[in-house]
Amino acid sequence: MFKILLPLALCAVPLSAQTTQFSAVLDQPNNVVSWSVSTSIGNVNLSPTTFRIGGTMEILLDSANAPFTTGALNGALSFTSPSTLSGEIPNPIPFLPPIATFDIQNMEFYLQSPSFTIQPNGDFTATLTLTTTAGTNTMGGLFGSGTEPIYGVISPPTVVTGNVSQNGNTITFHLNLNITVTIVDPGTGVSSDITFNGPLDAFADSTQSGSLHLQGGLPLALGGNVLNFSGATPNTTVFLAGSLAGRGSVFIPPVGVTLGIANPVQAGSATADASGNGSFSIAIPGNLALKSVWLQCVEVGRASNVFGSWVQ
């Protein structure tokens, strides 16, 4: 039910100077990514050895249609399918239990890059950072057991290549993903370097350029903060919805749109300026500390990307 219940706050994040915003849908059936893990205590057997990446990717381009000359990434709500990725460090003595096991569950992540140059053929090189915004890691085995959240794991800035092209109204954005994140389990002290390697394709409709875009801090802070939006209809009321339940699909009759979050509650409202930009000034209460949150803004007939973060 969509109602005023939950105050949520976000750190201020400046909007990019790029011109045209797209919210692109990731090609989950074909984004097949392999992964490898090295740990501080031994080699790892993985299950499954590949997975798919779905969700959305936020892209800024310098125009609504090709040819494009510059671009940037300013967000994603991406997730793995299946939602559980498992690993085991086998015991060298075959009849003994494994040295360690882990289950990474419900991992979601955000993608960001500074502005990059796009060549006439669509090729580009970007410096990509991946930040986890939700998920847990459950460890087991001889080193002990426990479950810890994995939000806030940040990859080093990593150079990746890609291509952006257009065929009719369809803009195709391709990344050659090859990036490593390091997870340290505080309960066991075991560190794991996890590398993702594979294609990441997303599609956007050129007629949907200038999409309604929501952007905030990673992480969010307790107390008062600001969440920015762009691409709204000028001088109209924009509502903010929040959720602690994650991604979902909920139709909101008063505005005639389907939200991409589960169990949404209204967290604020604001009026867009003459350029369609604005901000929400709201507060996160102390009982949301160390939780992942999902937010989305909406006006009549339109909804933004889902923005995922966590509360520090």
C-alpha positions in Angstrom: 0.0 0.0 0.0 1.4 3.4 -1.0 1.1 5.8 2.0 3.0 8.2 4.1 4.8 6.2 6.8 8.6 6.0 6.3 11.0 9.0 6.4 14.2 8.2 4.4 17.2 10.4 3.8 19.9 10.5 1.2 23.3 12.2 0.9 23.4 14.9 -1.8 24.9 13.8 -5.0 25.4 16.4 -7.8 23.8 15.6 -11.1 26.1 15.0 -14.1 26.8 17.6 -16.7 26.0 15.1 -19.4 22.8 15.9 -21.3 20.5 12.9 -22.0 19.5 10.3 -19.4 18.6 6.7 -20.3 17.4 3.9 -18.0 18.4 0.8 -19.9 17.1 -2.8 -19.3 19.9 -5.4 -18.9 19.7 -8.3 -21.2 19.4 -11.0 -18.5 18.9 -14.1 -20.7 22.2 -13.3 -22.6 24.3 -11.6 -19.9 26.1 -14.9 -19.0 29.0 -14.0 -16.6 31.6 -16.4 -15.3 33.1 -15.9 -11.9 36.2 -17.0 -10.0 37.1 -16.8 -6.3 40.5 -16.9 -4.6 40.6 -16.9 -0.8 43.1 -16.5 2.0 42.7 -20.1 3.0 42.5 -22.1 -0.2 41.1 -22.8 -3.7 37.3 -22.7 -4.2 34.9 -24.9 -6.0 32.0 -22.8 -7.3 28.3 -23.6 -7.9 27.1 -22.5 -10.4 30.2 -21.5 -12.4 28.3 -18.9 -14.4 25.3 -16.7 -13.7 23.2 -14.1 -15.4 22.9 -10.4 -14.6 19.5 -8.6 -14.8 18.0 -5.4 -13.7 18.6 -1.9 -15.1 21.6 0.3 -15.9 21.6 4.1 -15.8 23.4 5.7 -18.8 24.1 9.4 -19.7 24.8 10.2 -23.3 25.4 13.5 -25.1 22.4 13.2 -27.4 19.1 11.3 -27.7 20.2 9.6 -30.9 23.4 8.3 -32.6 26.1 9.3 -33.3 27.2 9.6 -29.7 30.5 11.2 -28.7 30.5 11.0 -24.8 28.9 9.0 -22.2 28.9 8.1 -18.5 27.4 5.5 -16.1 25.4 7.0 -13.1 23.9 3.9 -11.5 22.3 0.5 -11.9 20.1 -1.8 -9.9 21.7 -5.0 -11.1 21.3 -8.5 -9.6 22.5 -12.0 -10.2 20.4 -14.9 -11.4 20.3 -17.3 -9.6 20.2 -15.2 -6.5 22.5 -17.6 -4.5 26.1 -18.1 -5.5 27.9 -20.8 -3.5 31.4 -21.9 -3.0 33.3 -24.5 -1.0 37.0 -24.9 0.0 37.4 -28.7 0.1 39.3 -30.4 2.9 42.5 -32.0 1.6 41.5 -35.1 3.6 38.6 -36.4 1.5 36.4 -37.8 4.3 36.5 -34.6 6.4 34.1 -31.7 6.2 35.1 -28.8 3.9 37.4 -26.2 5.3 34.9 -23.5 4.5 31.7 -22.8 2.6 29.9 -19.6 1.6 26.6 -18.6 0.1 26.4 -15.1 -1.4 22.6 -14.3 -1.5 20.5 -11.6 -3.2 23.5 -9.5 -4.2 22.7 -6.2 -5.9 25.1 -3.6 -7.2 25.5 -0.1 -8.6 27.8 0.9 -11.5 29.5 4.3 -11.9 32.0 5.8 -14.3 33.3 9.3 -15.1 32.6 10.7 -18.5 34.2 8.7 -21.4 34.8 9.4 -25.1 32.8 7.4 -27.7 34.6 6.7 -31.0 32.7 7.1 -34.3 32.2 3.3 -34.5 30.7 3.3 -31.0 33.7 1.9 -29.1 34.7 3.4 -25.8 37.0 2.8 -22.8 35.6 3.6 -19.4 36.8 3.5 -15.8 34.2 1.5 -14.0 33.5 1.2 -10.2 31.1 -1.5 -8.9 29.5 -1.0 -5.5 27.4 -3.6 -3.8 24.2 -2.2 -2.3 22.4 -5.3 -0.9 23.0 -9.0 -0.1 24.4 -11.3 2.5 27.4 -13.7 2.8 26.9 -16.8 4.9 30.1 -18.6 5.9 30.4 -22.1 7.3 33.0 -24.8 7.9 35.9 -25.3 10.2 36.7 -21.6 10.5 33.3 -20.9 12.1 30.0 -19.7 10.7 27.9 -16.6 10.5 25.9 -14.3 8.1 27.0 -10.8 7.3 25.7 -8.1 5.0 27.8 -7.4 1.9 26.6 -3.9 1.0 29.3 -1.3 0.7 31.9 -3.6 -1.0 33.6 -1.3 -3.6 35.8 -2.5 -6.5 38.9 -0.6 -7.4 38.3 1.7 -10.4 38.8 -0.7 -13.3 39.3 0.0 -17.0 36.8 -1.7 -19.2 35.9 -1.5 -22.9 32.5 -1.4 -24.6 30.4 -0.2 -27.4 27.2 1.8 -27.9 25.1 1.6 -31.1 21.7 2.3 -32.4 19.3 0.4 -34.7 16.0 2.2 -35.3 14.8 3.3 -31.8 16.9 0.7 -30.0 20.1 1.8 -28.4 22.4 -1.1 -27.4 25.0 -0.6 -24.7 27.7 -3.3 -24.3 30.3 -3.6 -21.6 33.1 -6.2 -21.5 32.9 -6.8 -17.7 36.1 -7.9 -16.0 36.1 -6.6 -12.4 37.1 -7.8 -8.9 35.6 -7.1 -5.5 37.1 -8.3 -2.2 34.8 -9.5 0.6 36.2 -10.0 4.1 34.1 -11.9 6.6 34.4 -10.2 10.0 33.4 -13.3 11.8 36.0 -15.7 10.4 38.6 -13.2 9.0 38.5 -15.0 5.7 39.0 -12.7 2.7 37.7 -13.6 -0.8 38.6 -11.9 -4.1 35.7 -12.4 -6.5 36.2 -11.7 -10.2 33.3 -11.3 -12.6 34.1 -11.8 -16.3 31.6 -11.6 -19.2 29.4 -9.5 -21.4 27.0 -6.9 -20.0 24.4 -5.7 -22.5 21.5 -3.3 -22.0 18.9 -1.8 -24.2 17.2 1.6 -24.2 14.5 3.1 -26.4 15.7 6.4 -27.9 12.1 7.7 -27.7 12.4 7.5 -23.9 15.4 9.8 -23.7 15.5 12.1 -20.7 14.0 9.5 -18.4 13.0 10.4 -14.9 16.1 9.7 -12.8 16.7 9.4 -9.1 20.2 9.6 -7.6 21.4 9.6 -4.0 24.3 8.8 -1.7 26.2 5.6 -1.3 25.8 5.0 1.6 22.9 7.0 3.0 23.3 8.7 6.3 21.2 8.8 9.5 19.5 12.2 9.9 18.7 14.8 7.3 20.0 14.4 3.7 19.0 15.2 0.1 18.0 13.0 -2.8 18.1 14.6 -6.3 15.9 13.9 -9.3 16.0 15.0 -12.9 13.9 14.5 -16.1 10.5 15.2 -14.4 7.8 17.2 -16.2 8.5 20.9 -15.4 6.6 22.4 -12.5 4.8 19.2 -11.5 4.6 17.3 -8.2 7.0 14.3 -7.8 6.5 11.7 -5.1 9.2 9.6 -3.4 8.5 6.0 -2.6 10.7 3.8 -0.3 11.0 0.2 0.6 12.9 -2.1 3.0 11.6 -5.2 1.2 13.6 -5.0 -2.1 12.6 -5.1 -5.7 9.0 -5.9 -6.7 6.1 -4.9 -8.9 3.3 -2.8 -7.4 0.7 -0.8 -9.5 -0.2 2.6 -7.9 -3.6 3.6 -9.2 -3.5 7.3 -8.2 -0.5 7.9 -10.5 -1.2 5.1 -13.0 2.3 3.5 -12.9 3.9 0.3 -11.7 6.7 0.7 -9.2 9.6 -1.6 -9.2 9.8 -2.0 -5.4 8.0 -4.2 -2.9 5.7 -2.9 -0.2 6.3 0.8 -1.1 5.5 3.6 1.3 5.5 7.3 0.5 8.6 9.0 1.8 8.2 12.6 0.5 7.1 14.9 -2.3 8.6 17.8 -4.1 7.9 20.2 -7.0 10.1 20.0 -10.1 11.6 23.3 -11.3 11.2 24.7 -14.9 13.9 22.3 -16.1 12.4 19.2 -14.5 14.9 19.0 -11.7 14.4 18.9 -8.0 15.3 17.3 -4.6 13.7 15.6 -1.6 14.9 16.7 1.8 14.1 13.9 4.2 15.4 12.1 7.2 16.4 8.5 8.0 15.6 7.4 11.6 18.0 5.4 13.7 16.1 2.1 13.4 17.1 1.9 9.7 20.8 1.8 10.5 22.7 -1.0 8.7 19.8 -1.8 6.4 19.5 -1.8 2.6 16.8 0.5 1.2 15.2 0.9 -2.2 13.8 4.2 -3.5 11.9 5.4 -6.6 10.3 8.6 -7.5 7.1 9.0 -9.5 4.9 11.5 -11.2 1.5 10.9 -12.9 2.2 8.5 -15.7 5.9 8.1 -15.1 8.3 6.4 -12.7 12.0 6.7 -12.3 14.8 4.1 -12.0 14.9 2.2 -8.7 17.8 3.5 -6.6 19.3 1.1 -4.1 21.6 2.0 -1.2 22.2 1.2 2.4 22.2 3.1 5.7 25.5 3.7 7.4 
